[in-house]
Amino acid sequence: MPRVLVLSHTTGYQLRAFNDAAQTLGVELAFATDRCHHLDDPWQDRAIPVRFFDVDASVTAIVRYAQEFPIDGLIAVGDQPVVLAARAADTLGLTWHSPAGARASSDKRRSRAALAASGLPSPAFAVVPAGVARMAEIYVPGYPCVLKPLGLSGSRGVIRVNDEQEFVAAFARINALLARPQIRASRTGLENQILVEQYIDGREFAVEGVMTHGAFRAFAIFDKPDPLEGPFFEETIYVTPSRLPADLQQRVIGHVQGAATALGLHHGPVHAECRVTRGGDVFVLEIAARPIGGLCSRVLAFSPDASLENVLLQHALGAPVDGYARESLAAAVMMIPIPQRGMFKGVSGEERARAVPGVSEVHITAKHGQLIEPLPEAGSYLGFIFARGATPQDAEAVVRAAHRELQFDIAKPIAVGS
């Protein structure tokens, strides 16, 4: 039975989807996760304990495992494991993204420099140390501009500013976020640096696909119908197929191919974020050596009957995936935004939301008693709504209608000392 190594921060919804796909395909999964090293298999999944920030020791642990249980392919789930995955693949002789490409994809500074050097459209940028707002102002490439902490993902800590006063306030807010213990403990090596870049005015899109020996194939282009103009950039709805004109879709795909090549991404999943200006210029803002995150992968289904995880496992094992095409129906997912900071107490209206025609799933991920907060500090959503429709407009309308049926009970957190 072929074996695929899945590298992930923890267990979760996406790993369960990979496990379901593996059972369907007759593939054995092995896991390498960053977790407690002091307990013997704490989650009873026989995972290889690794530390993403200690790549050399973690590669040694993976190689030691592979000597007893040969590994035929691998996949990284999430941003943090990609460098380790690339190093492990290189050491084991597996075809995957290059170590240099993985490093560039997980470091906004490296990716910005690589894209600019390639000649692709790229915003002007500078990288400055956190904590020096006044000094950092000399690096502003003009207003409006966007501040992004290098070590975070998912729009966390990303703030648009329009003048010097907003710049100083945003810089202080990002510094406070980076000072949180759980972020400082992540040890990405990028915790104390902030990217300052030119704001690109345009519509935003996501692209999901794979590189196969250097050639990019797009599975889907996702429209993001809600305007993402700042000051924060909360993604709410993904809809596919895209409503962009066909020629512009091909330009987007071509720019993602060029960006992946510029970074050194060679073989494996690719998730990209792009902006398209009113004049039709395409800017690749982010490109990651991993699939779309969390539950969002459920928005993609393929014909013949296959999930995204099913297709990616086959790709990791070297099987051709050209025979898979995205389903004929339009699809949408809403990442339910967090409206305010507080304690999550519950939700009502789930059954009404599920009863909206076209809804395929409503999944609330927030837990009772959990402290939640919106962007730019947020690192999660309240849950997800999935829908299918005859057209992209139909699918989008369905998730919006289902969302209107949900009422969330969020209590203000109790102040310390009160």
Buried (B, 14 or more C-beta within 10 A) or exposed (E): EBBBBBBBBEBBBBBEBBBEBBEBBEBBBBBBBBBEEEEEEEEEBEBBBBBBBBBEEBBBBBEEBBEEEEBBBBBBBBBBBBBBBBBBBBBBEBBBBBBBBBBBBBBBBBBBBBBBEBEBBBBBBBBBEBBEBEEBBEBBBEBBBBBBBBBBBBBBBBBBBEEEEBBBBBBEBBBEBBEEEEBEEBBBEBBBBBBBBBBBEBBBBBBBBBBBEEEBBBBBBBBBBBEBEBBBBBBBBBBBBBBBEEEBBEBBBBBBBBBBBBBBBBBBBBBBBBBBEEEEEBBBBBBBBBBBBBBBBBBBBBEEEBBBBBBBBBBBBBEEBEEBEBBEBBBBBBBBBBEEBBBBEEBEBBEBBBEBEBBBBBEBBBEEEEEBBBBBBBBBBBBBBBBBBEEBBBBBBBBBBBBEBBEBEBEEEEEEEE
